[in-house]
Amino acid sequence: MRRGAYDLKQREGLREIRADRLAHDVLGRIMTGVDEVETVGIEEVVVAQVGGDEGIAALRDGLRDVVAAGAAADGYAMDRLSAVAVDVAHPGENVRIMPVKDAIEPRCKLEGPGEVFPGWIGDVENAGEGKTLVLGGMAVLTTGRVVAPQEGIVDMSGPGADYTPFSRTCNVVLSFDTAEDLEPHQREACYRIAGLKAAHYLASACKDAAADSVEAYDFPPLAEAMHQHPGLPKVAYMYMLQSQGLLHDTWVYGVDAKRILPTMISPTELMDGAIISGNCVSACDKNNTYVHLNNPVVKSLYEHHGKDLNFVGVIITNENVTLADKKRSSSYAVKLARMLGVDAVVISEEGFGNPDADLIMNCRKSEQAGIKTVLITDEYAGRDGSSQSLADSCPEGDACVTAGNANEIIV
């Protein structure tokens, strides 16, 4: 959701989500990791799979089955999920979905090694190569009680619809309830695994669809990439991941990001779901799985690659709690940038407050190493915008892209 506080109001005629049809304008994409990415039209396939009341019933049964099988396979016994409801919501409907825990774009592999969401759906082998089917214009939204009422709100129509991209997607909504004795982190794990299984199931049902278009994402070996496009500045993306614990979590190949040292990752691995969200903070301050899959910074850098800059890679780093861990990760991330010999890095922050210190450390150390920085973050500047925006700052941070004031009342 876009940044800003949300004044929850009941609208006349607002109804519960009802699964009555699946929109015919759902599009799909086949994305190939290293070589090319195809875009697929799946209208006929989707209508055939879930059109009408019988189709919706089959969709519900299939999703429940795959959720049950996935839960059992991953050690989360099905009796922990006491209820699973499947609904469908379309753009323009008078529907409010809440509390939304995560959003996932349906994907599955068509060619190449491994499977999407490695460590969860596929094995932990490297992803990011071959061809991946993507159901564009569609999202799986997982909902259910985890911690308090701080998760996302999606209005499919009305003034609130302007503040979430998921008012414009056809949404399969999974509503969960669990056994009462589960701890919040256990509930979150159940919902996370079930959502990924459902997204993979939906994409797999459309494997025979014909492609509408093709998108190619080439990521050559570094020895080759560093010598491409002479004369253009070499730019890397420093991707900060929320990893403070206590349901402020992100997962990389099935590993909790707080346990990693900063490392390099191919941008095409992101597109195959190598990074997923396990984050239960406010919706305006987290990257859901859909955003990780469709990272707009990566897409923008690809668009400018070979024209204005040479995009040489992604450095992922975590956001830590202790000062020692913050120092270690920031120094290591900047060391990787120096080893690459980049001229500049784009740094994006997830969350606010405590992670502002990680952001500023990454900025200051990069600039002191002779690497230009551009920061991307939101602000908490009070409702009138007059308060200090970030919990930390430095003179070197003089190029900053704001994602908005999260204290501002927008509706």
NUBA-152859 format. One record per residue (C-alpha): x negated, y negated, z negated; residue in three letters. Coordinates in steps of 0.05 Angstrom, whole numbers, padded with zeros to 5 digits, always signed. Layout:
<nodes>
XYZALA
...
</nodes>
This chain:
<nodes>
+00000+00000+00000MET
-00022-00072+00010ARG
-00048-00108-00050ARG
-00001-00143-00097GLY
+00046-00129-00154ALA
+00113-00100-00135TYR
+00178-00122-00169ASP
+00220-00059-00166LEU
+00292-00077-00147LYS
+00351-00032-00134GLN
+00381-00043-00065ARG
+00454-00034-00049GLU
+00465+00033-00015GLY
+00396+00059-00032LEU
+00400+00134-00030ARG
+00358+00193-00047GLU
+00315+00224+00008ILE
+00355+00272+00051ARG
+00326+00320+00102ALA
+00374+00314+00160ASP
+00330+00309+00222ARG
+00258+00299+00242LEU
+00243+00237+00284ALA
+00232+00251+00358HIS
+00179+00197+00364ASP
+00126+00234+00323VAL
+00060+00234+00361LEU
+00000+00278+00353GLY
-00074+00274+00367ARG
-00125+00327+00380ILE
-00190+00301+00351MET
-00257+00332+00367THR
-00313+00323+00319GLY
-00378+00312+00356VAL
-00356+00311+00429ASP
-00286+00285+00441GLU
-00218+00274+00410VAL
-00154+00288+00447GLU
-00086+00256+00432THR
-00025+00301+00437VAL
+00049+00290+00445GLY
+00086+00339+00401ILE
+00157+00314+00406GLU
+00185+00377+00438GLU
+00146+00422+00391VAL
+00168+00386+00329VAL
+00241+00385+00351VAL
+00238+00459+00367ALA
+00205+00474+00300GLN
+00250+00434+00254VAL
+00307+00404+00294GLY
+00378+00407+00265GLY
+00402+00437+00199ASP
+00374+00506+00214GLU
+00306+00476+00232GLY
+00304+00436+00168ILE
+00321+00498+00128ALA
+00265+00535+00163ALA
+00217+00478+00150LEU
+00234+00479+00076ARG
+00227+00554+00071ASP
+00160+00553+00109GLY
+00131+00497+00067LEU
+00154+00530+00002ARG
+00122+00596+00024ASP
+00056+00564+00042VAL
+00055+00524-00023VAL
+00068+00587-00062ALA
+00015+00627-00025ALA
-00035+00570-00032GLY
-00021+00562-00106ALA
-00032+00636-00119ALA
-00095+00639-00076ALA
-00126+00581-00112ASP
-00113+00606-00182GLY
-00054+00561-00195TYR
+00001+00611-00210ALA
+00067+00594-00176MET
+00103+00593-00243ASP
+00064+00529-00258ARG
+00105+00495-00204LEU
+00174+00500-00233SER
+00207+00463-00174ALA
+00188+00445-00102VAL
+00236+00403-00061ALA
+00224+00386+00012VAL
+00256+00324+00043ASP
+00246+00282+00106VAL
+00248+00206+00110ALA
+00246+00164+00173HIS
+00229+00092+00188PRO
+00288+00045+00179GLY
+00327+00090+00131GLU
+00352+00061+00066ASN
+00306+00106+00026VAL
+00257+00094-00030ARG
+00204+00147-00046ILE
+00171+00147-00114MET
+00126+00162-00149PRO
+00081+00178-00089VAL
+00018+00213-00112LYS
-00018+00222-00045ASP
-00008+00215+00030ALA
-00038+00266+00078ILE
-00038+00266+00154GLU
-00025+00337+00181PRO
-00087+00366+00215ARG
-00116+00433+00234CYS
-00176+00458+00275LYS
-00167+00481+00346LEU
-00240+00494+00364GLU
-00307+00492+00330GLY
-00333+00517+00263PRO
-00295+00515+00198GLY
-00227+00486+00182GLU
-00200+00420+00159VAL
-00202+00401+00085PHE
-00264+00443+00072PRO
-00267+00470+00002GLY
-00191+00471-00001TRP
-00163+00500+00064ILE
-00226+00522+00099GLY
-00291+00549+00074ASP
-00344+00500+00048VAL
-00383+00503+00114GLU
-00395+00437+00150ASN
-00336+00405+00184ALA
-00335+00350+00237GLY
-00347+00390+00301GLU
-00302+00418+00355GLY
-00229+00399+00364LYS
-00179+00380+00311THR
-00104+00374+00321LEU
-00073+00313+00287VAL
+00001+00298+00281LEU
-00002+00223+00287GLY
+00056+00181+00263GLY
+00070+00233+00209MET
+00051+00240+00136ALA
+00060+00289+00079VAL
+00076+00251+00016LEU
+00069+00287-00051THR
+00110+00262-00109THR
+00118+00283-00181GLY
+00102+00263-00252ARG
+00027+00259-00268VAL
+00012+00198-00310VAL
+00064+00144-00326ALA
+00099+00105-00270PRO
+00037+00078-00237GLN
+00037+00116-00172GLU
+00059+00091-00104GLY
+00126+00066-00079ILE
+00147+00074-00006VAL
+00208+00037+00018ASP
+00229+00060+00088MET
+00267-00005+00100SER
+00279-00073+00068GLY
+00227-00124+00045PRO
+00183-00072+00011GLY
+00173-00034+00077ALA
+00126-00089+00101ASP
+00076-00072+00047TYR
+00063+00001+00062THR
+00041+00035+00127PRO
+00083+00096+00108PHE
+00147+00059+00122SER
+00127+00068+00195ARG
+00111+00143+00193THR
+00158+00202+00194CYS
+00148+00230+00124ASN
+00155+00301+00098VAL
+00163+00290+00023VAL
+00144+00344-00026LEU
+00174+00333-00096SER
+00143+00375-00150PHE
+00156+00392-00222ASP
+00112+00436-00265THR
+00113+00476-00329ALA
+00118+00430-00389GLU
+00054+00456-00421ASP
+00009+00432-00365LEU
-00041+00376-00377GLU
-00039+00317-00328PRO
-00103+00339-00292HIS
-00072+00408-00282GLN
-00009+00377-00252ARG
-00051+00334-00206GLU
-00090+00395-00182ALA
-00026+00433-00166CYS
+00002+00375-00126TYR
-00063+00362-00090ARG
-00072+00434-00066ILE
+00002+00441-00047ALA
+00000+00377-00006GLY
-00062+00399+00033LEU
-00033+00467+00047LYS
+00032+00436+00072ALA
-00005+00387+00117ALA
-00046+00443+00148HIS
+00017+00486+00157TYR
+00054+00431+00195LEU
-00004+00419+00242ALA
-00016+00493+00253SER
+00057+00501+00276ALA
+00042+00453+00334CYS
-00022+00484+00360LYS
+00007+00497+00429ASP
+00026+00424+00441ALA
-00003+00390+00502ALA
-00047+00330+00489ALA
-00022+00260+00505ASP
-00091+00228+00501SER
-00162+00243+00481VAL
-00207+00206+00432GLU
-00282+00221+00434ALA
-00327+00209+00373TYR
-00400+00224+00387ASP
-00449+00227+00329PHE
-00518+00248+00355PRO
-00577+00270+00313PRO
-00610+00213+00275LEU
-00675+00217+00315ALA
-00634+00202+00377GLU
-00585+00153+00345ALA
-00640+00108+00318MET
-00668+00096+00387HIS
-00602+00083+00422GLN
-00580+00014+00442HIS
-00646-00024+00433PRO
-00637-00096+00415GLY
-00573-00084+00374LEU
-00575-00085+00298PRO
-00573-00018+00264LYS
-00514-00015+00216VAL
-00493+00038+00165ALA
-00430+00043+00124TYR
-00438+00050+00048MET
-00373+00084+00026TYR
-00360+00077-00048MET
-00316+00133-00078LEU
-00275+00127-00142GLN
-00305+00178-00190SER
-00297+00152-00261GLN
-00259+00214-00285GLY
-00194+00218-00324LEU
-00155+00225-00259LEU
-00198+00172-00224HIS
-00227+00226-00178ASP
-00249+00238-00107THR
-00270+00305-00077TRP
-00326+00318-00026VAL
-00325+00387+00004TYR
-00288+00411-00058GLY
-00338+00379-00106VAL
-00320+00324-00155ASP
-00355+00262-00130ALA
-00379+00243-00199LYS
-00426+00303-00195ARG
-00461+00282-00131ILE
-00521+00238-00116LEU
-00509+00190-00058PRO
-00517+00226+00009THR
-00506+00218+00083MET
-00444+00245+00117ILE
-00423+00246+00190SER
-00363+00201+00205PRO
-00332+00259+00241THR
-00333+00300+00176GLU
-00287+00247+00146LEU
-00238+00259+00203MET
-00236+00333+00185ASP
-00220+00319+00112GLY
-00288+00329+00080ALA
-00266+00274+00030ILE
-00198+00277-00003ILE
-00164+00238-00059SER
-00152+00264-00129GLY
-00140+00193-00153ASN
-00081+00173-00197CYS
-00094+00099-00206VAL
-00048+00043-00180SER
-00031+00053-00107ALA
-00062-00013-00085CYS
-00129+00007-00115ASP
-00141+00076-00087LYS
-00157+00107-00020ASN
-00107+00163-00009ASN
-00126+00223+00033THR
-00092+00193+00095TYR
-00138+00133+00089VAL
-00200+00177+00081HIS
-00180+00214+00145LEU
-00167+00149+00183ASN
-00220+00105+00151ASN
-00210+00037+00185PRO
-00283+00015+00173VAL
-00308+00077+00209VAL
-00260+00065+00267LYS
-00280-00008+00273SER
-00354+00009+00272LEU
-00343+00060+00327TYR
-00306+00007+00368GLU
-00365-00040+00363HIS
-00418+00014+00371HIS
-00461+00002+00432GLY
-00431-00067+00443LYS
-00448-00110+00382ASP
-00484-00060+00338LEU
-00514+00010+00332ASN
-00472+00050+00282PHE
-00522+00100+00253VAL
-00483+00134+00197GLY
-00445+00136+00132VAL
-00475+00137+00062ILE
-00426+00159+00009ILE
-00438+00139-00063THR
-00398+00145-00127ASN
-00372+00095-00178GLU
-00397+00112-00248ASN
-00380+00096-00320VAL
-00448+00089-00354THR
-00500+00037-00336LEU
-00554+00090-00325ALA
-00510+00126-00274ASP
-00493+00061-00239LYS
-00566+00044-00233LYS
-00585+00113-00208ARG
-00531+00117-00154SER
-00541+00046-00129SER
-00616+00053-00124SER
-00609+00121-00089TYR
-00557+00095-00039ALA
-00601+00035-00021VAL
-00661+00081-00015LYS
-00623+00122+00038LEU
-00607+00058+00076ALA
-00680+00038+00074ARG
-00701+00107+00099MET
-00654+00098+00157LEU
-00686+00031+00172GLY
-00619-00004+00180VAL
-00612-00079+00188ASP
-00545-00083+00153ALA
-00493-00044+00113VAL
-00419-00052+00105VAL
-00400-00035+00033ILE
-00328-00019+00013SER
-00305-00012-00059GLU
-00249+00032-00085GLU
-00214+00008-00148GLY
-00229-00055-00189PHE
-00258-00078-00255GLY
-00312-00029-00276ASN
-00330-00010-00204PRO
-00343-00083-00188ASP
-00410-00073-00224ALA
-00427-00016-00176ASP
-00407-00059-00116LEU
-00452-00117-00138ILE
-00511-00071-00154MET
-00505-00041-00084ASN
-00502-00111-00054CYS
-00559-00141-00094ARG
-00607-00083-00084LYS
-00592-00079-00010SER
-00604-00153+00001GLU
-00669-00150-00040GLN
-00691-00094+00005ALA
-00681-00139+00066GLY
-00615-00106+00087ILE
-00557-00153+00102LYS
-00491-00136+00069THR
-00417-00146+00081VAL
-00371-00128+00023LEU
-00299-00104+00027ILE
-00259-00108-00038THR
-00193-00130-00067ASP
-00187-00184-00119GLU
-00153-00193-00187TYR
-00147-00269-00189ALA
-00084-00278-00230GLY
-00015-00290-00202ARG
-00034-00361-00180ASP
-00102-00340-00152GLY
-00141-00385-00198SER
-00176-00333-00242SER
-00243-00300-00229GLN
-00231-00249-00174SER
-00284-00196-00192LEU
-00312-00172-00258ALA
-00383-00184-00231ASP
-00417-00225-00177SER
-00484-00244-00149CYS
-00511-00300-00104PRO
-00529-00249-00051GLU
-00456-00229-00042GLY
-00441-00286+00006ASP
-00405-00245+00060ALA
-00342-00214+00032CYS
-00278-00190+00064VAL
-00219-00193+00016THR
-00163-00142+00017ALA
-00118-00189-00022GLY
-00100-00209-00093ASN
-00071-00150-00130ALA
-00040-00196-00183ASN
+00003-00232-00133GLU
+00079-00219-00134ILE
+00097-00201-00063ILE
+00170-00179-00067VAL
</nodes>
